Amino acid sequence: MDMTIEKKDGVIVAKIDGRLDVQSSPQAEKAILKALEDDEPKLVMDFGNLEYISSAGLRVVLIALKETKRKGGSLALCSLNNEVAKIFEISNFSSIMTITGSLKEALEAVFRDS
Amino acid sequence: METILLVDDNPTNLHVLFQTLEDMGAKLLVAKNGKSALSVAQKVRPDLILLDIMMPEIDGFEVCRKLKESSRTRDIPVIFLSALDQTEDKVRGLKLGAVDYISKPFQPDEVKARVNTHLTIHRLKREVQRRKERLEHELKVVSRVQHRLLPAKIPEIESMKLAFFYETSRYAGGDYFDIIKMPENLWGFLLSDAEGHSAPAAVLMAMTCALFRAYPQLPKEPDEVLIHLNKYLCKLAGPSFVTAIYGVFDAKKRVFKIARAGHPQPMIYRANEKKAFEAECEGVVPMGIMPYDEVPVTKINMFPEDKIIIYTDGITERFNKERKAYGEKRLLNRLESVNTQNPEDLRDEIMEDVIKFADGVPAEDDQALMAGVVG
């Protein structure tokens, strides 16, 4: 897994590439929680180059969702490939979070939802 | 008390070395040649060996090689002490598995400091090993207890023959299955998967089991069971979660009613069409995330010779060396191509295919599979 976290125009964009699984999840969780220190955080998780997500990875996304909500912020995921999108469908995670096709839409969504 | 073995063929050198280390609080043993050093090492297993290189018959390099060959002495750290001070000698010594190399003539304080360092490292390594063994032992105990939570015997059901596969990835795990007989020839099937594996998942698995078994009389409708389990798991599971399928099978009418919480959908094989497909079951998020008071129920009519498999994602997400997952397509193909009316054969043929695909790569997740053939 490769991960970059950038803050631009008031939005935290966490780009996670490769595999978000049991090995890489603890690191991702720590980095995301650290980035969510401020109140009312707007978080976009860019999965454009995410190849695979396991249930441990879903847990990281769930923690990010709970934490942004708890702090009065918002979360959107974007650019999921077909396999990753299917995992979100089967787990029904897609029913409790905003998932968009592009980074641009996700950036709009976090402002709209907050 | 720790034991250090000093090996040198020169009595004066041995004496000086002995004096240097005398006040370190360790028990000192001496050997005057390679053969005797090997025999003492085998017998006593000292915590550290200071080894001269140039000795008649068996030299220090050879002693070190032999020590590393034997499982009994392999882990004893060896420090070479030698007048050979060429880089290539040092490299050769370290390549043989020695932890350090001190040139003669030595400075007593330096020898003491290095001996101290290596004794400490060795002590910590042993401690880590001991803790690791204890943890693994505890996990094995958890795993044994956990296996007792699974049904001891697969029940005989009028119109469906069943077989199960269950394997945890690292001793204890988060997968769980159960079958409960209800009045009117109804059968409750639960297959669940607690996120993660090993001890934390095992605790969630046991909780799910306890909550499920605590029902005095299971409701006939599958959604009620998931709503109930979820209500309690929401208080217990966070931030983890448990995916599940709960089905009620009417053995008289051959009808399956299925409720699904974030779990992979069942796969059905239709005998008359000779086709396998994923049964579209609308669902809700896994249990333990948020309370819900509605879970969709999907009704599936089954016919003689139809087959059904319910599984955890450890099966479809079993990886091979190329990091490719076994996947739903392969599982569907397998279900479609296995020609048997015996659920055990169906299970075995599926698992053989999964294992063949993984090609020696061990499972990262727990794996559970229920195979049913309708009669």
Contacts between the chains, C-beta under 8 A, distances in Angstrom:
chain1	res1	chain2	res2	distance
A	19	B	323	7.6
A	21	B	364	7.5
A	22	B	196	7.3
A	22	B	197	7.5
A	22	B	364	6.5
A	22	B	365	7.9
A	52	B	323	7.9
A	52	B	325	7.4
A	54	B	317	6.6
A	54	B	364	7.9
A	54	B	365	7.4
A	55	B	193	7.5
A	55	B	195	4.6
A	55	B	196	7.3
A	55	B	241	8.0
A	55	B	243	7.4
A	55	B	313	6.9
A	55	B	365	7.9
A	56	B	195	6.7
A	56	B	196	6.2
A	58	B	195	7.4
A	58	B	241	8.0
A	59	B	195	5.4
A	59	B	196	7.5
A	59	B	239	6.4
A	59	B	240	6.4
A	59	B	241	7.1
A	62	B	239	6.4
A	62	B	241	7.0
A	62	B	289	6.5
A	63	B	239	5.2
A	66	B	239	6.9
A	90	B	262	7.3
A	90	B	263	7.8
A	90	B	264	5.8
A	90	B	265	6.9
A	91	B	243	6.8
A	91	B	262	4.2
A	91	B	285	7.0
A	91	B	286	6.4
A	92	B	261	7.5
A	92	B	262	5.2
A	92	B	283	5.2
A	92	B	284	5.6
A	92	B	285	4.5
A	92	B	286	7.5
A	93	B	262	7.3
A	93	B	285	6.3
A	95	B	284	7.6
A	95	B	285	6.5
A	96	B	285	5.7
A	96	B	289	7.5
A	96	B	290	7.3
